[in-house]
């Protein structure tokens, strides 16, 4: 039977170095993911602005209150508020989903399974 002492002595160091390497790769990947997320969130904000601009084109500027408005203008204001809420909710949901799904698990000690040790 071979003496496994020399092989066992280097396994801990090798695993520690590999975990350090994996953490570095994880940080690099997280930075790339953050850049992509920032770009997506910028596009979402731009799209939301376009939706709101279209709403203004369709229904006119929003009145501060319904006081003094005709029945037709009150109805238009109600429709506008409902659509504004839908737009707000839609883009809030998209933003939250992108932020939630881009998160990577930040494990300070990534799992390493040693399959073989070669000493020579």
N, CA, C and O atoms as a GROMACS GRO file, in nm:
protein
  480
    1UNK      N    1   0.085  -0.118   0.000
    1UNK     CA    2   0.000   0.000   0.000
    1UNK      C    3   0.088   0.123   0.000
    1UNK      O    4   0.187   0.131   0.072
    2UNK      N    5   0.050   0.220  -0.083
    2UNK     CA    6   0.125   0.344  -0.097
    2UNK      C    7   0.105   0.432   0.025
    2UNK      O    8   0.002   0.425   0.092
    3UNK      N    9   0.204   0.515   0.053
    3UNK     CA   10   0.194   0.613   0.160
    3UNK      C   11   0.118   0.735   0.105
    3UNK      O   12   0.167   0.801   0.014
    4UNK      N   13   0.000   0.764   0.159
    4UNK     CA   14  -0.084   0.873   0.112
    4UNK      C   15  -0.052   1.007   0.180
    4UNK      O   16  -0.113   1.109   0.146
    5UNK      N   17   0.040   1.008   0.272
    5UNK     CA   18   0.075   1.129   0.346
    5UNK      C   19   0.109   1.248   0.257
    5UNK      O   20   0.053   1.356   0.277
    6UNK      N   21   0.199   1.233   0.158
    6UNK     CA   22   0.233   1.347   0.072
    6UNK      C   23   0.111   1.399  -0.007
    6UNK      O   24   0.096   1.520  -0.024
    7UNK      N   25   0.027   1.310  -0.053
    7UNK     CA   26  -0.091   1.352  -0.130
    7UNK      C   27  -0.190   1.424  -0.039
    7UNK      O   28  -0.244   1.528  -0.076
    8UNK      N   29  -0.213   1.370   0.079
    8UNK     CA   30  -0.307   1.433   0.172
    8UNK      C   31  -0.258   1.570   0.217
    8UNK      O   32  -0.338   1.659   0.244
    9UNK      N   33  -0.128   1.587   0.225
    9UNK     CA   34  -0.071   1.714   0.270
    9UNK      C   35  -0.098   1.827   0.172
    9UNK      O   36  -0.112   1.942   0.213
   10UNK      N   37  -0.107   1.797   0.043
   10UNK     CA   38  -0.126   1.904  -0.056
   10UNK      C   39  -0.273   1.928  -0.092
   10UNK      O   40  -0.305   2.029  -0.154
   11UNK      N   41  -0.362   1.838  -0.053
   11UNK     CA   42  -0.502   1.852  -0.091
   11UNK      C   43  -0.562   1.980  -0.032
   11UNK      O   44  -0.629   2.054  -0.104
   12UNK      N   45  -0.542   2.008   0.096
   12UNK     CA   46  -0.600   2.127   0.159
   12UNK      C   47  -0.553   2.254   0.089
   12UNK      O   48  -0.634   2.343   0.062
   13UNK      N   49  -0.425   2.263   0.060
   13UNK     CA   50  -0.370   2.381  -0.009
   13UNK      C   51  -0.430   2.394  -0.149
   13UNK      O   52  -0.467   2.503  -0.192
   14UNK      N   53  -0.440   2.282  -0.219
   14UNK     CA   54  -0.496   2.284  -0.355
   14UNK      C   55  -0.643   2.328  -0.352
   14UNK      O   56  -0.685   2.408  -0.435
   15UNK      N   57  -0.720   2.276  -0.258
   15UNK     CA   58  -0.861   2.312  -0.247
   15UNK      C   59  -0.874   2.460  -0.212
   15UNK      O   60  -0.956   2.530  -0.271
   16UNK      N   61  -0.794   2.508  -0.116
   16UNK     CA   62  -0.798   2.651  -0.079
   16UNK      C   63  -0.767   2.740  -0.199
   16UNK      O   64  -0.834   2.840  -0.221
   17UNK      N   65  -0.666   2.705  -0.275
   17UNK     CA   66  -0.629   2.785  -0.391
   17UNK      C   67  -0.738   2.782  -0.497
   17UNK      O   68  -0.768   2.884  -0.560
   18UNK      N   69  -0.797   2.665  -0.517
   18UNK     CA   70  -0.903   2.654  -0.616
   18UNK      C   71  -1.027   2.734  -0.572
   18UNK      O   72  -1.091   2.798  -0.655
   19UNK      N   73  -1.062   2.729  -0.444
   19UNK     CA   74  -1.175   2.806  -0.394
   19UNK      C   75  -1.150   2.957  -0.413
   19UNK      O   76  -1.240   3.031  -0.450
   20UNK      N   77  -1.029   3.000  -0.387
   20UNK     CA   78  -0.992   3.140  -0.407
   20UNK      C   79  -1.010   3.178  -0.554
   20UNK      O   80  -1.063   3.284  -0.587
   21UNK      N   81  -0.963   3.089  -0.642
   21UNK     CA   82  -0.978   3.111  -0.786
   21UNK      C   83  -1.126   3.120  -0.826
   21UNK      O   84  -1.164   3.207  -0.903
   22UNK      N   85  -1.209   3.030  -0.773
   22UNK     CA   86  -1.352   3.030  -0.803
   22UNK      C   87  -1.420   3.157  -0.753
   22UNK      O   88  -1.506   3.212  -0.821
   23UNK      N   89  -1.381   3.205  -0.635
   23UNK     CA   90  -1.438   3.329  -0.582
   23UNK      C   91  -1.403   3.446  -0.674
   23UNK      O   92  -1.487   3.533  -0.699
   24UNK      N   93  -1.280   3.448  -0.724
   24UNK     CA   94  -1.239   3.553  -0.817
   24UNK      C   95  -1.321   3.549  -0.945
   24UNK      O   96  -1.366   3.653  -0.994
   25UNK      N   97  -1.340   3.429  -0.998
   25UNK     CA   98  -1.423   3.415  -1.118
   25UNK      C   99  -1.567   3.458  -1.091
   25UNK      O  100  -1.632   3.521  -1.175
   26UNK      N  101  -1.615   3.425  -0.972
   26UNK     CA  102  -1.751   3.464  -0.934
   26UNK      C  103  -1.766   3.615  -0.927
   26UNK      O  104  -1.867   3.670  -0.971
   27UNK      N  105  -1.666   3.684  -0.872
   27UNK     CA  106  -1.671   3.830  -0.866
   27UNK      C  107  -1.669   3.892  -1.006
   27UNK      O  108  -1.743   3.986  -1.034
   28UNK      N  109  -1.584   3.836  -1.093
   28UNK     CA  110  -1.580   3.885  -1.232
   28UNK      C  111  -1.715   3.867  -1.300
   28UNK      O  112  -1.765   3.958  -1.366
   29UNK      N  113  -1.773   3.750  -1.282
   29UNK     CA  114  -1.903   3.721  -1.344
   29UNK      C  115  -2.012   3.811  -1.286
   29UNK      O  116  -2.098   3.860  -1.358
   30UNK      N  117  -2.007   3.832  -1.154
   30UNK     CA  118  -2.107   3.920  -1.091
   30UNK      C  119  -2.096   4.062  -1.146
   30UNK      O  120  -2.198   4.128  -1.165
   31UNK      N  121  -1.975   4.108  -1.173
   31UNK     CA  122  -1.957   4.242  -1.232
   31UNK      C  123  -2.018   4.249  -1.371
   31UNK      O  124  -2.085   4.347  -1.406
   32UNK      N  125  -1.997   4.145  -1.451
   32UNK     CA  126  -2.055   4.141  -1.586
   32UNK      C  127  -2.208   4.137  -1.580
   32UNK      O  128  -2.277   4.203  -1.657
   33UNK      N  129  -2.259   4.058  -1.487
   33UNK     CA  130  -2.404   4.048  -1.470
   33UNK      C  131  -2.460   4.183  -1.427
   33UNK      O  132  -2.567   4.223  -1.474
   34UNK      N  133  -2.390   4.254  -1.338
   34UNK     CA  134  -2.437   4.385  -1.294
   34UNK      C  135  -2.439   4.484  -1.410
   34UNK      O  136  -2.532   4.564  -1.420
   35UNK      N  137  -2.339   4.478  -1.496
   35UNK     CA  138  -2.338   4.566  -1.614
   35UNK      C  139  -2.459   4.537  -1.704
   35UNK      O  140  -2.526   4.628  -1.752
   36UNK      N  141  -2.484   4.409  -1.725
   36UNK     CA  142  -2.600   4.370  -1.807
   36UNK      C  143  -2.730   4.416  -1.741
   36UNK      O  144  -2.820   4.467  -1.809
   37UNK      N  145  -2.740   4.398  -1.611
   37UNK     CA  146  -2.861   4.440  -1.538
   37UNK      C  147  -2.880   4.591  -1.549
   37UNK      O  148  -2.991   4.638  -1.572
   38UNK      N  149  -2.772   4.666  -1.532
   38UNK     CA  150  -2.782   4.812  -1.543
   38UNK      C  151  -2.834   4.852  -1.681
   38UNK      O  152  -2.916   4.943  -1.692
   39UNK      N  153  -2.786   4.785  -1.786
   39UNK     CA  154  -2.833   4.815  -1.922
   39UNK      C  155  -2.981   4.781  -1.937
   39UNK      O  156  -3.056   4.858  -1.997
   40UNK      N  157  -3.023   4.668  -1.883
   40UNK     CA  158  -3.164   4.628  -1.891
   40UNK      C  159  -3.251   4.727  -1.815
   40UNK      O  160  -3.357   4.767  -1.864
   41UNK      N  161  -3.208   4.766  -1.695
   41UNK     CA  162  -3.288   4.859  -1.616
   41UNK      C  163  -3.298   4.995  -1.684
   41UNK      O  164  -3.402   5.061  -1.675
   42UNK      N  165  -3.192   5.036  -1.751
   42UNK     CA  166  -3.197   5.162  -1.828
   42UNK      C  167  -3.299   5.151  -1.940
   42UNK      O  168  -3.377   5.243  -1.962
   43UNK      N  169  -3.297   5.038  -2.011
   43UNK     CA  170  -3.395   5.018  -2.119
   43UNK      C  171  -3.538   5.013  -2.064
   43UNK      O  172  -3.630   5.065  -2.126
   44UNK      N  173  -3.555   4.952  -1.946
   44UNK     CA  174  -3.689   4.948  -1.886
   44UNK      C  175  -3.737   5.088  -1.850
   44UNK      O  176  -3.853   5.122  -1.874
   45UNK      N  177  -3.648   5.171  -1.794
   45UNK     CA  178  -3.687   5.308  -1.761
   45UNK      C  179  -3.725   5.386  -1.887
   45UNK      O  180  -3.823   5.461  -1.888
   46UNK      N  181  -3.648   5.367  -1.993
   46UNK     CA  182  -3.680   5.434  -2.120
   46UNK      C  183  -3.814   5.387  -2.175
   46UNK      O  184  -3.893   5.468  -2.224
   47UNK      N  185  -3.838   5.257  -2.168
   47UNK     CA  186  -3.964   5.203  -2.218
   47UNK      C  187  -4.082   5.254  -2.134
   47UNK      O  188  -4.187   5.286  -2.188
   48UNK      N  189  -4.062   5.260  -2.004
   48UNK     CA  190  -4.167   5.312  -1.916
   48UNK      C  191  -4.199   5.457  -1.952
   48UNK      O  192  -4.316   5.496  -1.956
   49UNK      N  193  -4.097   5.535  -1.979
   49UNK     CA  194  -4.118   5.675  -2.019
   49UNK      C  195  -4.198   5.683  -2.149
   49UNK      O  196  -4.284   5.770  -2.164
   50UNK      N  197  -4.169   5.593  -2.242
   50UNK     CA  198  -4.244   5.591  -2.369
   50UNK      C  199  -4.390   5.553  -2.346
   50UNK      O  200  -4.480   5.610  -2.407
   51UNK      N  201  -4.414   5.456  -2.257
   51UNK     CA  202  -4.551   5.418  -2.225
   51UNK      C  203  -4.625   5.537  -2.164
   51UNK      O  204  -4.740   5.564  -2.199
   52UNK      N  205  -4.559   5.608  -2.073
   52UNK     CA  206  -4.623   5.723  -2.009
   52UNK      C  207  -4.647   5.836  -2.110
   52UNK      O  208  -4.750   5.903  -2.104
   53UNK      N  209  -4.554   5.856  -2.201
   53UNK     CA  210  -4.571   5.959  -2.304
   53UNK      C  211  -4.689   5.923  -2.395
   53UNK      O  212  -4.768   6.010  -2.432
   54UNK      N  213  -4.700   5.795  -2.429
   54UNK     CA  214  -4.813   5.752  -2.513
   54UNK      C  215  -4.945   5.771  -2.440
   54UNK      O  216  -5.045   5.808  -2.500
   55UNK      N  217  -4.944   5.746  -2.311
   55UNK     CA  218  -5.065   5.766  -2.230
   55UNK      C  219  -5.108   5.913  -2.234
   55UNK      O  220  -5.226   5.944  -2.244
   56UNK      N  221  -5.010   6.002  -2.226
   56UNK     CA  222  -5.040   6.146  -2.235
   56UNK      C  223  -5.094   6.182  -2.373
   56UNK      O  224  -5.187   6.262  -2.384
   57UNK      N  225  -5.038   6.123  -2.477
   57UNK     CA  226  -5.089   6.147  -2.613
   57UNK      C  227  -5.233   6.097  -2.626
   57UNK      O  228  -5.317   6.163  -2.687
   58UNK      N  229  -5.260   5.980  -2.568
   58UNK     CA  230  -5.393   5.920  -2.580
   58UNK      C  231  -5.499   5.994  -2.496
   58UNK      O  232  -5.611   6.014  -2.541
   59UNK      N  233  -5.462   6.034  -2.374
   59UNK     CA  234  -5.562   6.085  -2.279
   59UNK      C  235  -5.535   6.228  -2.232
   59UNK      O  236  -5.610   6.280  -2.149
   60UNK      N  237  -5.431   6.290  -2.281
   60UNK     CA  238  -5.400   6.427  -2.239
   60UNK      C  239  -5.327   6.430  -2.107
   60UNK      O  240  -5.302   6.326  -2.045
   61UNK      N  241  -5.293   6.548  -2.064
   61UNK     CA  242  -5.223   6.568  -1.936
   61UNK      C  243  -5.315   6.529  -1.820
   61UNK      O  244  -5.437   6.540  -1.831
   62UNK      N  245  -5.257   6.483  -1.712
   62UNK     CA  246  -5.335   6.444  -1.595
   62UNK      C  247  -5.374   6.568  -1.515
   62UNK      O  248  -5.290   6.655  -1.490
   63UNK      N  249  -5.499   6.575  -1.477
   63UNK     CA  250  -5.546   6.684  -1.390
   63UNK      C  251  -5.509   6.650  -1.246
   63UNK      O  252  -5.501   6.534  -1.209
   64UNK      N  253  -5.487   6.753  -1.168
   64UNK     CA  254  -5.452   6.733  -1.026
   64UNK      C  255  -5.568   6.670  -0.949
   64UNK      O  256  -5.547   6.584  -0.863
   65UNK      N  257  -5.688   6.712  -0.980
   65UNK     CA  258  -5.806   6.656  -0.913
   65UNK      C  259  -5.923   6.655  -1.011
   65UNK      O  260  -5.917   6.716  -1.118
   66UNK      N  261  -6.028   6.586  -0.973
   66UNK     CA  262  -6.146   6.576  -1.058
   66UNK      C  263  -6.240   6.694  -1.037
   66UNK      O  264  -6.342   6.706  -1.104
   67UNK      N  265  -6.207   6.780  -0.945
   67UNK     CA  266  -6.291   6.895  -0.911
   67UNK      C  267  -6.304   6.989  -1.031
   67UNK      O  268  -6.204   7.030  -1.090
   68UNK      N  269  -6.426   7.022  -1.064
   68UNK     CA  270  -6.451   7.116  -1.172
   68UNK      C  271  -6.442   7.057  -1.312
   68UNK      O  272  -6.454   7.130  -1.410
   69UNK      N  273  -6.421   6.928  -1.322
   69UNK     CA  274  -6.410   6.864  -1.454
   69UNK      C  275  -6.547   6.819  -1.502
   69UNK      O  276  -6.636   6.788  -1.423
   70UNK      N  277  -6.562   6.816  -1.633
   70UNK     CA  278  -6.686   6.762  -1.691
   70UNK      C  279  -6.689   6.611  -1.668
   70UNK      O  280  -6.589   6.550  -1.631
   71UNK      N  281  -6.804   6.552  -1.690
   71UNK     CA  282  -6.818   6.407  -1.673
   71UNK      C  283  -6.722   6.331  -1.765
   71UNK      O  284  -6.662   6.232  -1.724
   72UNK      N  285  -6.708   6.380  -1.887
   72UNK     CA  286  -6.617   6.315  -1.983
   72UNK      C  287  -6.472   6.326  -1.935
   72UNK      O  288  -6.396   6.229  -1.942
   73UNK      N  289  -6.434   6.444  -1.887
   73UNK     CA  290  -6.296   6.462  -1.838
   73UNK      C  291  -6.271   6.381  -1.711
   73UNK      O  292  -6.159   6.333  -1.690
   74UNK      N  293  -6.373   6.367  -1.626
   74UNK     CA  294  -6.359   6.283  -1.506
   74UNK      C  295  -6.337   6.138  -1.546
   74UNK      O  296  -6.253   6.068  -1.488
   75UNK      N  297  -6.413   6.094  -1.646
   75UNK     CA  298  -6.396   5.956  -1.695
   75UNK      C  299  -6.257   5.937  -1.752
   75UNK      O  300  -6.192   5.836  -1.725
   76UNK      N  301  -6.212   6.033  -1.831
   76UNK     CA  302  -6.078   6.028  -1.890
   76UNK      C  303  -5.971   6.024  -1.779
   76UNK      O  304  -5.873   5.950  -1.790
   77UNK      N  305  -5.990   6.103  -1.674
   77UNK     CA  306  -5.895   6.104  -1.563
   77UNK      C  307  -5.893   5.969  -1.491
   77UNK      O  308  -5.786   5.921  -1.453
   78UNK      N  309  -6.008   5.910  -1.473
   78UNK     CA  310  -6.017   5.778  -1.409
   78UNK      C  311  -5.945   5.673  -1.493
   78UNK      O  312  -5.868   5.593  -1.440
   79UNK      N  313  -5.971   5.674  -1.622
   79UNK     CA  314  -5.904   5.579  -1.712
   79UNK      C  315  -5.753   5.600  -1.708
   79UNK      O  316  -5.677   5.504  -1.703
   80UNK      N  317  -5.712   5.726  -1.710
   80UNK     CA  318  -5.568   5.758  -1.706
   80UNK      C  319  -5.505   5.704  -1.578
   80UNK      O  320  -5.398   5.643  -1.583
   81UNK      N  321  -5.570   5.726  -1.465
   81UNK     CA  322  -5.514   5.679  -1.337
   81UNK      C  323  -5.503   5.527  -1.333
   81UNK      O  324  -5.405   5.472  -1.283
   82UNK      N  325  -5.604   5.459  -1.387
   82UNK     CA  326  -5.599   5.312  -1.392
   82UNK      C  327  -5.483   5.266  -1.480
   82UNK      O  328  -5.409   5.175  -1.443
   83UNK      N  329  -5.468   5.328  -1.596
   83UNK     CA  330  -5.359   5.290  -1.686
   83UNK      C  331  -5.223   5.326  -1.628
   83UNK      O  332  -5.127   5.251  -1.644
   84UNK      N  333  -5.213   5.440  -1.560
   84UNK     CA  334  -5.087   5.478  -1.494
   84UNK      C  335  -5.048   5.372  -1.391
   84UNK      O  336  -4.931   5.334  -1.381
   85UNK      N  337  -5.146   5.326  -1.315
   85UNK     CA  338  -5.120   5.223  -1.212
   85UNK      C  339  -5.072   5.094  -1.278
   85UNK      O  340  -4.979   5.030  -1.229
   86UNK      N  341  -5.137   5.055  -1.389
   86UNK     CA  342  -5.096   4.933  -1.459
   86UNK      C  343  -4.953   4.945  -1.511
   86UNK      O  344  -4.874   4.851  -1.498
   87UNK      N  345  -4.920   5.060  -1.568
   87UNK     CA  346  -4.784   5.083  -1.618
   87UNK      C  347  -4.685   5.075  -1.502
   87UNK      O  348  -4.582   5.009  -1.512
   88UNK      N  349  -4.717   5.143  -1.394
   88UNK     CA  350  -4.628   5.144  -1.277
   88UNK      C  351  -4.607   5.002  -1.224
   88UNK      O  352  -4.494   4.962  -1.197
   89UNK      N  353  -4.716   4.928  -1.209
   89UNK     CA  354  -4.706   4.790  -1.157
   89UNK      C  355  -4.626   4.700  -1.252
   89UNK      O  356  -4.544   4.621  -1.208
   90UNK      N  357  -4.652   4.713  -1.381
   90UNK     CA  358  -4.584   4.631  -1.480
   90UNK      C  359  -4.432   4.652  -1.473
   90UNK      O  360  -4.355   4.556  -1.466
   91UNK      N  361  -4.390   4.777  -1.476
   91UNK     CA  362  -4.247   4.804  -1.477
   91UNK      C  363  -4.183   4.776  -1.341
   91UNK      O  364  -4.065   4.742  -1.334
   92UNK      N  365  -4.258   4.791  -1.236
   92UNK     CA  366  -4.207   4.755  -1.103
   92UNK      C  367  -4.183   4.604  -1.097
   92UNK      O  368  -4.079   4.558  -1.048
   93UNK      N  369  -4.279   4.527  -1.148
   93UNK     CA  370  -4.264   4.380  -1.149
   93UNK      C  371  -4.145   4.338  -1.234
   93UNK      O  372  -4.067   4.254  -1.191
   94UNK      N  373  -4.129   4.395  -1.352
   94UNK     CA  374  -4.016   4.360  -1.438
   94UNK      C  375  -3.884   4.394  -1.371
   94UNK      O  376  -3.790   4.314  -1.371
   95UNK      N  377  -3.877   4.513  -1.314
   95UNK     CA  378  -3.754   4.556  -1.248
   95UNK      C  379  -3.719   4.463  -1.134
   95UNK      O  380  -3.605   4.418  -1.122
   96UNK      N  381  -3.816   4.433  -1.049
   96UNK     CA  382  -3.792   4.343  -0.936
   96UNK      C  383  -3.751   4.205  -0.984
   96UNK      O  384  -3.662   4.144  -0.925
   97UNK      N  385  -3.814   4.154  -1.090
   97UNK     CA  386  -3.779   4.022  -1.142
   97UNK      C  387  -3.635   4.020  -1.191
   97UNK      O  388  -3.560   3.927  -1.158
   98UNK      N  389  -3.594   4.120  -1.269
   98UNK     CA  390  -3.457   4.124  -1.318
   98UNK      C  391  -3.358   4.132  -1.202
   98UNK      O  392  -3.256   4.064  -1.204
   99UNK      N  393  -3.387   4.214  -1.104
   99UNK     CA  394  -3.295   4.228  -0.991
   99UNK      C  395  -3.286   4.099  -0.910
   99UNK      O  396  -3.178   4.060  -0.866
  100UNK      N  397  -3.400   4.033  -0.891
  100UNK     CA  398  -3.403   3.908  -0.814
  100UNK      C  399  -3.330   3.795  -0.885
  100UNK      O  400  -3.254   3.720  -0.823
  101UNK      N  401  -3.353   3.782  -1.015
  101UNK     CA  402  -3.299   3.667  -1.087
  101UNK      C  403  -3.152   3.682  -1.122
  101UNK      O  404  -3.086   3.582  -1.151
  102UNK      N  405  -3.099   3.801  -1.119
  102UNK     CA  406  -2.958   3.818  -1.153
  102UNK      C  407  -2.866   3.789  -1.035
  102UNK      O  408  -2.745   3.774  -1.053
  103UNK      N  409  -2.921   3.782  -0.915
  103UNK     CA  410  -2.837   3.761  -0.797
  103UNK      C  411  -2.769   3.624  -0.802
  103UNK      O  412  -2.832   3.522  -0.828
  104UNK      N  413  -2.640   3.626  -0.778
  104UNK     CA  414  -2.564   3.502  -0.770
  104UNK      C  415  -2.543   3.469  -0.623
  104UNK      O  416  -2.535   3.559  -0.539
  105UNK      N  417  -2.534   3.343  -0.592
  105UNK     CA  418  -2.503   3.303  -0.456
  105UNK      C  419  -2.358   3.339  -0.429
  105UNK      O  420  -2.268   3.295  -0.501
  106UNK      N  421  -2.336   3.417  -0.325
  106UNK     CA  422  -2.200   3.459  -0.291
  106UNK      C  423  -2.150   3.367  -0.180
  106UNK      O  424  -2.160   3.399  -0.062
  107UNK      N  425  -2.095   3.255  -0.220
  107UNK     CA  426  -2.046   3.156  -0.124
  107UNK      C  427  -1.897   3.178  -0.101
  107UNK      O  428  -1.818   3.165  -0.194
  108UNK      N  429  -1.858   3.213   0.021
  108UNK     CA  430  -1.716   3.237   0.048
  108UNK      C  431  -1.631   3.109   0.040
  108UNK      O  432  -1.509   3.117   0.028
  109UNK      N  433  -1.695   2.994   0.046
  109UNK     CA  434  -1.625   2.866   0.037
  109UNK      C  435  -1.697   2.775  -0.061
  109UNK      O  436  -1.768   2.684  -0.020
  110UNK      N  437  -1.680   2.800  -0.192
  110UNK     CA  438  -1.750   2.716  -0.289
  110UNK      C  439  -1.711   2.569  -0.274
  110UNK      O  440  -1.597   2.536  -0.241
  111UNK      N  441  -1.807   2.483  -0.300
  111UNK     CA  442  -1.786   2.340  -0.284
  111UNK      C  443  -1.687   2.289  -0.387
  111UNK      O  444  -1.699   2.317  -0.507
  112UNK      N  445  -1.590   2.216  -0.340
  112UNK     CA  446  -1.489   2.154  -0.428
  112UNK      C  447  -1.486   2.006  -0.392
  112UNK      O  448  -1.469   1.970  -0.276
  113UNK      N  449  -1.503   1.921  -0.492
  113UNK     CA  450  -1.501   1.777  -0.471
  113UNK      C  451  -1.374   1.723  -0.537
  113UNK      O  452  -1.361   1.725  -0.659
  114UNK      N  453  -1.282   1.674  -0.455
  114UNK     CA  454  -1.156   1.622  -0.508
  114UNK      C  455  -1.180   1.480  -0.558
  114UNK      O  456  -1.222   1.393  -0.482
  115UNK      N  457  -1.153   1.458  -0.686
  115UNK     CA  458  -1.176   1.328  -0.748
  115UNK      C  459  -1.048   1.245  -0.756
  115UNK      O  460  -1.052   1.122  -0.755
  116UNK      N  461  -0.936   1.313  -0.765
  116UNK     CA  462  -0.810   1.239  -0.777
  116UNK      C  463  -0.696   1.328  -0.731
  116UNK      O  464  -0.704   1.451  -0.739
  117UNK      N  465  -0.591   1.266  -0.684
  117UNK     CA  466  -0.469   1.338  -0.648
  117UNK      C  467  -0.353   1.265  -0.714
  117UNK      O  468  -0.335   1.144  -0.697
  118UNK      N  469  -0.274   1.341  -0.790
  118UNK     CA  470  -0.159   1.284  -0.857
  118UNK      C  471  -0.033   1.342  -0.793
  118UNK      O  472  -0.018   1.464  -0.784
  119UNK      N  473   0.054   1.257  -0.750
  119UNK     CA  474   0.180   1.300  -0.689
  119UNK      C  475   0.292   1.239  -0.770
  119UNK      O  476   0.289   1.121  -0.804
  120UNK      N  477   0.388   1.319  -0.801
  120UNK     CA  478   0.492   1.259  -0.882
  120UNK      C  479   0.618   1.332  -0.890
  120UNK      O  480   0.712   1.288  -0.957
   0.00000   0.00000   0.00000
